[in-house]
Amino acid sequence: MKKVCLTFIAAALLLASAHAQKFMTRDANISFLSETPLEKIEAINKSGSAVLDAETGRMEWKVLIKNFIFEKKLMQEHFNENYMESHKYPNATFKGEIANIKDVNLSKDGNYTVRAKGKMTIHGVERDIEVPGKITVAGGKLNVMSDFKVACADYNISIPSVVRDNIAKEIAVRVEATLTPINR
């Protein structure tokens, strides 16, 4: 009886998953730029991860804060210790969906303009966001790109008055990734 039950459950899971193609990456590029008249601060993280369900448009993104690389090591140290407190808040996440998934055919090569809508968590603060994006489907892979801004104050990231003029109030963020099908 146990074997029949386990076989039935396995078959049901296989059938359910056959209908919903999922795509993923573990090497998404997430970069940011803070630019003021006094200073330009850039960093990139090449190890973001994401999973996208092509049928529903649901997706989850995650980036390890300490993996952002800066040109100057001291900036990287201050970013992790003083501003982002990466020992306390190790990840930034986005959980949401492609709001206009009905307008997108992720199984057909082409370029699609999308809107991602969901909850972003940075520095322990969760906020509802909606950002524009582009998906290029080519050869069964999804090339995803999005540019948006994040306000430090929205995520309780304190900037000391001594360096307040050196750091932009809104940080320009770029996400670039190639998601490939998850083979079952």
C-alpha positions as CSV (number, residue, x, y, z in Angstrom):
1,M,0.0,0.0,0.0
2,K,2.8,2.4,0.9
3,K,4.5,1.8,-2.5
4,V,1.2,2.5,-4.4
5,C,0.7,5.7,-2.4
6,L,4.3,6.9,-2.9
7,T,4.1,6.1,-6.7
8,F,0.8,8.0,-6.9
9,I,2.3,11.0,-5.1
10,A,5.4,11.0,-7.3
11,A,3.3,10.7,-10.5
12,A,1.1,13.6,-9.4
13,L,4.1,15.8,-8.7
14,L,5.6,14.9,-12.0
15,L,2.4,15.8,-13.9
16,A,2.0,19.0,-12.0
17,S,5.6,20.1,-12.7
18,A,5.4,19.1,-16.4
19,H,2.9,21.9,-17.0
20,A,4.9,24.7,-15.3
21,Q,8.4,25.3,-16.8
22,K,10.7,26.9,-14.3
23,F,13.9,28.9,-15.1
24,M,16.7,29.8,-12.8
25,T,20.2,31.4,-12.4
26,R,22.8,31.5,-9.7
27,D,25.0,34.1,-11.4
28,A,22.7,37.2,-11.9
29,N,24.6,40.5,-12.0
30,I,23.2,43.1,-9.7
31,S,25.0,46.4,-9.7
32,F,24.4,49.8,-8.2
33,L,25.5,53.3,-8.7
34,S,25.5,56.3,-6.3
35,E,26.5,59.4,-8.1
36,T,26.8,62.9,-6.5
37,P,28.9,65.9,-7.5
38,L,31.4,64.8,-4.8
39,E,31.7,61.1,-5.4
40,K,30.7,58.2,-7.6
41,I,30.3,54.9,-5.9
42,E,29.8,51.7,-7.9
43,A,29.5,48.0,-6.9
44,I,28.6,44.7,-8.6
45,N,27.5,41.4,-7.4
46,K,27.8,38.5,-9.8
47,S,26.2,35.8,-7.7
48,G,22.5,36.7,-7.4
49,S,20.1,33.8,-7.7
50,A,16.6,33.7,-9.2
51,V,13.8,31.3,-10.0
52,L,10.9,32.1,-12.4
53,D,7.8,30.1,-13.0
54,A,6.9,30.7,-16.7
55,E,3.3,29.8,-16.4
56,T,2.4,32.0,-13.4
57,G,5.1,34.6,-13.7
58,R,6.0,34.1,-10.0
59,M,9.6,34.8,-9.2
60,E,12.1,35.0,-6.4
61,W,15.4,36.8,-6.4
62,K,18.1,36.8,-3.7
63,V,21.5,38.4,-3.4
64,L,24.1,38.1,-0.7
65,I,25.0,41.6,0.4
66,K,28.6,40.9,1.3
67,N,29.3,39.7,-2.3
68,F,29.1,43.3,-3.7
69,I,32.5,44.2,-4.9
70,F,33.7,47.8,-4.9
71,E,36.8,49.4,-6.6
72,K,38.0,50.5,-3.1
73,K,38.2,47.9,-0.3
74,L,37.5,50.6,2.3
75,M,34.2,51.5,0.6
76,Q,33.3,47.8,0.6
77,E,34.1,47.5,4.3
78,H,32.0,50.6,5.2
79,F,29.1,49.4,3.0
80,N,29.0,46.1,4.8
81,E,29.7,47.2,8.4
82,N,28.2,50.7,8.7
83,Y,25.4,51.0,6.1
84,M,24.0,47.6,5.2
85,E,25.0,45.8,8.4
86,S,25.5,42.6,6.3
87,H,26.3,40.6,9.4
88,K,22.8,41.3,10.6
89,Y,20.9,41.5,7.3
90,P,22.9,39.2,5.0
91,N,20.5,39.1,2.0
92,A,18.4,41.4,-0.2
93,T,15.3,39.6,-1.7
94,F,12.5,40.2,-4.1
95,K,9.4,38.0,-4.1
96,G,6.8,38.8,-6.7
97,E,5.5,38.2,-10.2
98,I,5.5,39.5,-13.7
99,A,2.4,41.6,-13.5
100,N,1.7,41.4,-17.2
101,I,2.6,37.7,-17.7
102,K,-0.5,37.3,-20.0
103,D,1.3,39.5,-22.5
104,V,4.5,37.4,-22.5
105,N,5.2,34.1,-24.2
106,L,8.3,32.8,-22.5
107,S,8.3,29.7,-24.9
108,K,8.7,31.9,-28.0
109,D,11.8,33.8,-29.0
110,G,11.2,37.6,-28.8
111,N,11.6,40.7,-26.8
112,Y,9.1,41.5,-24.1
113,T,8.5,44.6,-21.9
114,V,7.4,43.5,-18.4
115,R,6.6,44.9,-15.0
116,A,7.7,43.1,-11.9
117,K,5.5,43.6,-8.9
118,G,6.1,42.3,-5.4
119,K,8.0,42.7,-2.1
120,M,11.6,43.8,-1.9
121,T,13.4,43.3,1.4
122,I,16.6,45.2,2.0
123,H,18.3,45.9,5.4
124,G,15.4,44.0,7.1
125,V,12.7,46.3,5.7
126,E,10.1,44.8,3.3
127,R,8.4,47.2,0.9
128,D,6.0,46.8,-2.1
129,I,7.6,47.8,-5.3
130,E,6.9,47.7,-9.0
131,V,9.7,48.0,-11.5
132,P,10.0,47.9,-15.3
133,G,12.0,45.2,-17.1
134,K,12.8,43.5,-20.4
135,I,13.0,39.8,-21.1
136,T,14.6,38.6,-24.3
137,V,13.7,34.9,-25.0
138,A,16.4,33.3,-27.2
139,G,17.1,29.6,-27.7
140,G,15.1,28.6,-24.7
141,K,16.9,31.0,-22.3
142,L,15.6,34.2,-20.7
143,N,17.8,37.3,-20.7
144,V,16.4,39.6,-18.0
145,M,17.2,43.2,-17.5
146,S,15.8,45.9,-15.2
147,D,16.8,49.4,-14.1
148,F,15.2,51.0,-11.1
149,K,16.0,53.3,-8.2
150,V,16.1,52.5,-4.5
151,A,15.9,55.2,-1.8
152,C,18.2,54.5,1.2
153,A,15.6,56.1,3.6
154,D,12.9,53.7,2.4
155,Y,15.0,50.8,3.8
156,N,16.2,52.5,7.0
157,I,19.8,52.8,5.7
158,S,21.3,55.6,7.7
159,I,23.9,57.8,6.1
160,P,26.0,59.7,8.6
161,S,25.9,63.5,8.2
162,V,29.7,63.6,7.6
163,V,29.3,61.7,4.3
164,R,25.7,62.6,3.4
165,D,26.7,64.7,0.4
166,N,28.8,61.9,-0.9
167,I,26.0,59.4,-1.2
168,A,22.9,59.8,-3.4
169,K,19.6,59.7,-1.8
170,E,18.4,57.3,-4.5
171,I,20.6,54.5,-5.7
172,A,20.4,53.4,-9.3
173,V,20.1,49.6,-9.5
174,R,20.6,47.3,-12.5
175,V,19.7,43.6,-12.7
176,E,21.0,41.5,-15.6
177,A,20.6,37.8,-15.7
178,T,20.3,34.8,-18.0
179,L,17.8,32.3,-16.7
180,T,18.0,28.7,-18.1
181,P,15.3,26.0,-17.8
182,I,15.4,23.8,-14.8
183,N,15.8,20.2,-16.1
184,R,13.6,17.8,-14.2
